[in-house]
Amino acid sequence: MDYNRSEVYVHISMSAESFAAVNVPLSAVGILINMFFVVCMVFSPQGAEQLKPLLKVLLGSLVGCNFAIFVCSCLIVFYVFVLWEVILDWITIVVISDLILNVMMYTMMTSVTCCHWMNMFYFCQIVPPQNPFLIWFKKNIRALIYSGLIFNAIFHLFGMSVDVAYAVVRLNFYNADNVSTEMKDEMWNSVIVNRQIKVVDYWTRIFCFLLSVCGMLVSSFATVLYLWRHMKNLEESGISSPRLQRQIKIIITGITVQAVLHFLCSDGILIDEIIAKYFSMAFDWNGYILYTFISLYSFGTTINMGISQSLFRQGAVHVWHQTLNFIFH
């Protein structure tokens, strides 16, 4: 909704100082942890569980997405406190800010997609198929996941191209001072067309994002319910061991936490966007609240991976033992 300055009666935003205070330490820790994950995946600790190729692709993509989001957060802080003083053109400042936000949004959506497919992979590995569709789905899970990742990459590349095109035509329009009126009108029409394409692309991305989250929630619920019943049946039969129960509880906790993170992140993003677009208030005009939502989601996903993935747990134990041996020997 377009509105005049006189209609704005509420101003809700996050200051640059508060944003830096929250996101800089969060991003620094997140970058270090994800670098550790990369080392664990490249140089697996001795005796560690070997990941299946498909799971390694999904896990590597998720680690890369989280790493990129944390780097973007650091770039925002650098841009605000350093480049802001160098770049005097406010239009250029707005364009750069929009592009960084779009990169973070696309990366976050890719992270959600990877989590969704990872959840579906675990669902197929854990829950026995009960109908012909699930049997077909499990049989073709590899082709479906690779096709989904390729479609996701093409879809997001198209969206980023739309965002870049809109940023360029808008920048050209506002910087066109010595042009004729006809040329100015033509440039403005180009801005309008690109803006309409951007709006369609934006809501298409939001729809796909929500569809992915809904699928993830359904598969998470089915997997957790099956594992919970399986654990109870093992306890009643008396053949369950404490180690097996602990492994099942870790899996249940990891799946549940990731589902909650997805739900909270999607709700936060939608609330932020709806308030900013359709309410007469200056809400999150600089995007810092939305940036922080994405960073918190990525940090939560990073911690959850470190706890739920046995490869990373074994890597942490290996590093801890090596550190103790170095200190005491």
Secondary structure as GFF3:
##gff-version 3
##sequence-region A 1 329
A	DSSP	three_ten_helix	5	7	.	.	.	ID=ss1
A	DSSP	beta_strand	11	12	.	.	.	ID=ss2
A	DSSP	alpha_helix	16	42	.	.	.	ID=ss3
A	DSSP	alpha_helix	53	78	.	.	.	ID=ss4
A	DSSP	pi_helix	79	83	.	.	.	ID=ss5
A	DSSP	alpha_helix	84	86	.	.	.	ID=ss6
A	DSSP	alpha_helix	90	126	.	.	.	ID=ss7
A	DSSP	alpha_helix	132	139	.	.	.	ID=ss8
A	DSSP	alpha_helix	141	175	.	.	.	ID=ss9
A	DSSP	alpha_helix	181	237	.	.	.	ID=ss10
A	DSSP	alpha_helix	242	278	.	.	.	ID=ss11
A	DSSP	beta_strand	282	283	.	.	.	ID=ss12
A	DSSP	alpha_helix	288	308	.	.	.	ID=ss13
A	DSSP	alpha_helix	310	328	.	.	.	ID=ss14
###
